[in-house]
């Protein structure tokens, strides 16, 4: 949208420093940025809270959101037609926080055919891995040596050989007429991390004039709050 309405992008360029003008009796003000060997005048500087200087974030909370990203070999909810899966998973055993789960497949161009990407998000209690582990254990298989099976409709048993992550071959017999799609999706890669939720924080109290910070992600699915900011 910026480009459509006449905005200019300067690629492969970073802001190395801010030039702040301080006048006695008034609030300091950003007048330009330093990028490489150039000083670029600017009317306003807008950037994400993740790039903010520490002195700009004195009132930011220390905890926020727990997130997990998983690449799996099958869908959580297999169906003939691939669909975007959205789940709101309640606390396991009544302990912890509700977890929002979004699964996207190859049709979204988020991954190659045969793979799926699962995003899990919840309010941070401890660490991302500890917060999400109960739901991960319910929905996904994290056993790297697990041999997973696929649906079989043949009339006679067949024996297949698969190679595990340890390089050893193993054989299993597929039973005729038995649905094997109930096997949990196997996690092929995962990443756990925590990020701050600054949606309820006054981000302007410690910034110079003409410098505007945008909040990072929050628990809502849309970006309406960021657009309003």
Buried (B, 14 or more C-beta within 10 A) or exposed (E): EEEEEEEEEEEEEEBEEBBBEEEEEEEBBBBBBBBEEEEEEBEEBEBEBEEBEEEBBEEBEEEBBBBBBBBBBBBBEEEEEBEEBEBEBEEEEEEBBEBBBBBBBBEEEBBEEEBBBBBBBBBBEEEBBEBBBBBBEEBBBEEEEBBBBEEBEEEEEEEEEEEEEEEEEEEEEBEEEEEEEEBBBBBEEBEBEBBBBBBEBEBEEBBBBBBBBBBBBBBEEEEEBBEEE
